[in-house]
Structure formats: structure tokens, C-alpha cells
Amino acid sequence: MDKGAPAQEKKQYQEIGHDLRQQIIDGHYPVGSRLPPERHIAESWGVSRTIVREALLMLELEGTVDIRQSSGVYVMRIPSESSDEEEAFFRSDVGPFEMLQARQLLESNIAAFAAKMATKADIENLKRTLEQEQRAIALDDKSQDNDKLFHLLLAGATQNQMLLDTVNSIWRHHESSPLWQQLRSHIETRSYRLKWLGDHQTILAALRRRDVMGSWQAMWQHLENVKHSLLELSDADAPDFDGYLFESVPIFQGKLV
């Protein structure tokens, strides 16, 4: 491959997805069989389980496998040697966990800054959004994305348009990413929505106290909880969470300025 064209190189999750796909085509895993555990795939490739999860989501989205919570990953069909779906993934440049990492690094600092800058009106808007989500959960109403609205309102509470535009841009990447949408479909149940609502209430409580570090920690933990939930969905035989993209508690914690 031409080293002068790095944009054409496959991401790690795409390479692993392609390899697993080829193994299915070659008959190593017939329809109905279960793929090796994520932990084993990660160890054989020497990568994190977040990378493996993105590869499996790629295969699930094209209908090749089915990721079943507390069970494993099962082969649903034998793909063809040449696939338009696979080529679409190879043209994709950002995986869902990479986006989640960017959000965690950025939005934790946004929450801390918002604790200093938020107006009474900002706090009221955030409170109203959480009340709206609470009612929506009770009615099982998914017509409005209150999760997105909360994060955008929080970015707006910094009074910095560039920060708001940046968060908006990340959400647009979310919404245009088939892998992220596939991932998100696994965490849209009532129990998960209640979990994220509780996280958001913790963030808002820290903001109302003008607690800069508390706001930072609450947002970091919220997105850490999202990551944990996404990783554990189909990981039945590996109770530990290894190979994260970065440490759960970063070395710079407590040194925010």
C-alpha cells in the first residue's frame, strides 16, 4: 500500500473485522456457531477489547453475526467474498469507542468549566431537560433525544461557542456512524436510560454547587459508565475489563486548572 496515502489504510478494528469475516467465509465458523470470546480475539491480535468490539459491531451491522448479551457472538450468515457493506466500513475513519474517548476527554473539562460559567437560566434548562427525560422514560417515549440535548446544553453553559460547536460536531459524527448507531441500539432500554439519567442528575448537582472538580469527575464517570456498559453487553466469560483505550482514572485527575 502506498505510504503516502494513509487515509486509505484500514483501522485496526477494520483489519480484525476483515480477518474474522474471511475466517467465516473459509468455513472456520459455520452458521450458528459461536465466535471466540472477545478476550481471546484481543489477546491473539494484541489489541484492546474495545477494538475487538468495534470489529464485531462491523460484522453485526452487515448481518454476518449477532451479538447476544450474556451469551456471545454467533454467526448468522456466510458473507460473500466481495461485499459493499465491508467496503463502506473500510471507508469509515472513526470508530465508536474512539469517539467516546474524545467525548470523555473533552466533555469532562467542559463540565468543569460550566461549573464556573453556567447562569441560572442554564441550570434551569438542564433541570428541565432531566425532568423531561424522566417523564419520557416513564412513558417509554423515545421521540426526543434528551441525552444529546443535555450534553449540548451543558456545552452551551460554558458560554463558549467553539466548545458548543465542537460537541455538536462529535454528535453529528455519532448520528452519521452506522457502528455507533448499532452500538447504541444495545443501550436504549429503560434500565440504561434510568442509569444515564442518574448520571446526569449527579453532574447537574455538582454544577449547582459550583463544584469544578466534582463536575469534572461526574462527567468522566458518566462516560466511563457508558463505556463499561457497552463493553460488558456480550462479554459473558470475561468478568474483568481489560484493554481500555485509556485509564479509568487519568493521571492528571486532581490537577485541573
C-alpha positions in Angstrom: 0.0 0.0 0.0 1.2 3.5 -0.8 2.5 5.0 2.4 1.8 8.4 1.0 -1.9 7.8 1.3 -2.6 7.0 5.0 -6.3 7.8 4.7 -6.7 4.6 2.7 -5.2 2.4 5.3 -7.5 0.2 7.4 -8.1 0.9 11.0 -7.3 -1.9 13.5 -10.9 -2.7 14.0 -11.4 -3.0 10.2 -8.4 -5.3 9.8 -9.7 -7.6 12.6 -13.3 -7.5 11.2 -11.9 -8.4 7.8 -9.9 -11.3 9.2 -12.9 -12.7 11.2 -15.1 -12.2 8.1 -12.6 -14.2 6.0 -12.4 -17.0 8.6 -16.2 -17.2 8.4 -16.1 -17.4 4.6 -13.4 -20.0 4.8 -15.6 -22.3 6.9 -13.9 -21.9 10.3 -17.1 -20.7 11.8 -20.3 -22.1 10.2 -23.8 -20.5 10.6 -25.0 -21.0 14.2 -21.6 -21.3 15.7 -20.1 -19.0 18.2 -17.0 -16.9 17.7 -14.2 -17.0 20.2 -14.6 -14.7 23.2 -13.6 -11.1 22.8 -10.8 -11.6 25.3 -9.3 -14.4 23.2 -9.5 -12.4 20.0 -8.0 -9.4 21.7 -5.1 -11.5 23.0 -4.4 -13.1 19.7 -4.2 -9.8 17.9 -2.5 -7.9 20.8 -5.2 -5.2 20.9 -7.7 -3.9 23.4 -11.2 -5.3 23.7 -12.7 -2.0 22.6 -11.0 -2.5 19.2 -12.4 -6.1 19.0 -15.9 -4.8 19.9 -15.8 -2.3 17.0 -14.8 -5.2 14.7 -17.7 -7.3 15.9 -20.1 -4.4 15.5 -19.0 -4.0 11.9 -19.9 -7.7 11.3 -23.2 -7.4 13.2 -24.2 -4.3 11.2 -23.8 -6.2 7.9 -25.8 -9.1 9.3 -22.9 -11.6 9.5 -23.0 -12.1 13.3 -25.4 -11.5 16.1 -24.1 -10.1 19.4 -26.2 -11.6 22.3 -26.0 -10.2 25.8 -24.6 -12.7 28.3 -24.2 -15.3 25.6 -21.7 -14.4 23.0 -21.3 -13.7 19.3 -23.0 -16.1 16.8 -22.6 -16.4 13.0 -25.8 -15.6 11.3 -24.8 -15.9 7.6 -21.8 -16.6 5.3 -20.9 -13.3 3.6 -19.7 -13.1 0.0 -16.1 -12.7 -0.9 -16.8 -9.1 -2.2 -19.1 -7.0 -0.1 -20.3 -3.4 -0.5 -21.0 -3.3 3.2 -17.4 -4.2 4.1 -16.1 -1.6 1.7 -18.3 1.0 3.4 -16.7 0.2 6.7 -13.2 0.4 5.2 -14.0 4.0 4.1 -15.1 4.9 7.7 -12.4 6.7 9.6 -13.6 6.9 13.2 -14.8 4.0 15.4 -17.4 4.5 18.1 -15.0 3.9 21.0 -12.6 6.4 19.5 -15.5 8.9 19.5 -16.4 8.0 23.1 -12.8 8.6 24.1 -12.8 12.0 22.6 -16.0 12.9 24.4 -14.7 11.7 27.7 -11.5 13.8 27.4 -13.4 16.9 26.1 -16.7 16.9 28.0 -15.2 16.3 31.4 -13.3 19.6 31.1 -16.4 21.2 29.6 -18.4 20.2 32.7 -15.7 21.6 35.0 -15.7 24.9 33.1 -19.5 25.0 33.1 -19.5 24.8 36.9 -17.8 28.2 36.8 -19.7 29.8 33.9 -23.3 28.5 34.0 -26.0 31.0 34.5 -29.3 30.4 36.5 -31.0 30.0 33.1 -28.5 27.3 32.1 -29.1 25.4 35.3 -32.9 25.7 34.8 -32.7 24.4 31.2 -30.6 21.4 32.3 -33.0 20.7 35.1 -36.0 20.9 32.8 -34.3 18.5 30.3 -33.8 15.9 33.0 -37.4 16.2 34.2 -38.5 15.8 30.5 -36.3 12.6 30.3 -37.8 11.3 33.5 -41.3 11.6 32.1 -40.2 10.1 28.8 -38.8 7.1 30.5 -42.0 6.6 32.4 -43.9 6.6 29.1 -41.3 4.7 27.2 -41.2 7.7 24.8 -38.1 7.8 22.6 -39.2 10.6 20.3 -36.8 13.2 21.7 -33.1 12.7 22.3 -32.8 14.2 25.8 -29.4 12.7 26.3 -28.0 14.7 23.4 -29.9 17.8 24.5 -28.4 17.6 28.0 -24.8 17.4 26.7 -25.4 20.2 24.2 -27.0 22.4 26.9 -24.0 21.7 29.2 -21.6 22.7 26.5 -23.6 25.9 25.9 -23.4 26.6 29.6 -19.7 27.3 29.2 -20.7 30.5 27.2 -18.1 29.4 24.7 -19.4 28.9 21.1 -16.4 27.0 20.0 -16.9 24.4 22.7 -20.5 24.1 21.8 -19.7 23.7 18.1 -17.1 21.0 18.9 -19.6 18.9 21.0 -22.2 19.4 18.2 -19.7 18.1 15.7 -19.0 15.0 17.7 -22.7 14.3 18.0 -23.1 14.7 14.2 -20.3 12.0 13.9 -22.4 9.8 16.2 -25.5 10.2 14.2 -23.8 9.5 10.9 -21.9 6.5 12.1 -23.6 3.1 11.4 -21.3 1.5 14.0 -22.3 3.9 16.7 -26.0 3.5 15.9 -25.6 -0.3 16.1 -23.8 0.1 19.5 -26.4 2.5 20.8 -29.2 0.1 19.9 -27.9 -2.1 22.7 -28.3 0.5 25.4 -31.7 2.1 24.8 -33.6 0.0 27.3 -35.4 1.6 30.2 -32.8 0.4 32.7 -30.0 2.0 30.8 -31.9 5.2 30.3 -32.5 5.4 34.1 -28.8 4.8 34.6 -27.8 7.7 32.3 -30.5 9.9 33.9 -28.9 9.3 37.4 -25.5 10.1 36.0 -26.8 13.4 34.5 -28.5 14.3 37.8 -25.1 13.8 39.6 -23.5 16.1 37.0 -26.2 18.8 37.5 -25.9 18.6 41.3 -22.2 19.3 41.0 -22.9 22.2 38.7 -25.4 23.7 41.1 -22.8 23.6 43.9 -20.3 25.3 41.5 -18.1 22.3 42.2 -15.5 22.4 39.5 -13.7 19.1 40.2 -16.9 17.4 41.2 -18.4 18.3 37.8 -15.3 17.0 36.1 -15.4 13.7 37.9 -19.2 13.3 37.5 -18.9 13.7 33.7 -15.8 11.4 33.5 -17.6 8.7 35.5 -20.7 9.1 33.4 -18.9 8.4 30.1 -16.8 5.7 31.9 -20.2 4.0 32.8 -21.3 4.2 29.2 -18.1 2.5 28.1 -18.3 -0.2 30.7 -21.9 -0.9 29.7 -21.1 -1.2 26.1 -18.2 -3.5 26.7 -20.0 -5.9 29.0 -23.0 -6.5 26.8 -21.8 -9.6 25.1 -18.8 -10.5 27.3 -20.1 -13.4 29.3 -16.9 -15.3 30.0 -14.5 -12.5 31.0 -15.6 -10.7 34.2 -12.6 -8.3 34.2 -12.5 -5.3 31.9 -9.1 -5.2 30.3 -7.6 -3.3 27.4 -9.4 0.0 27.7 -8.4 2.9 25.4 -7.1 4.8 28.5 -7.0 4.5 32.2 -10.3 4.8 34.1 -8.8 7.3 36.5 -6.4 9.5 34.4 -3.0 10.6 35.9 -4.0 14.2 35.6 -7.0 13.9 37.8 -7.0 16.5 40.6 -4.7 18.8 38.6 -7.4 20.6 36.6 -6.8 24.3 36.3 
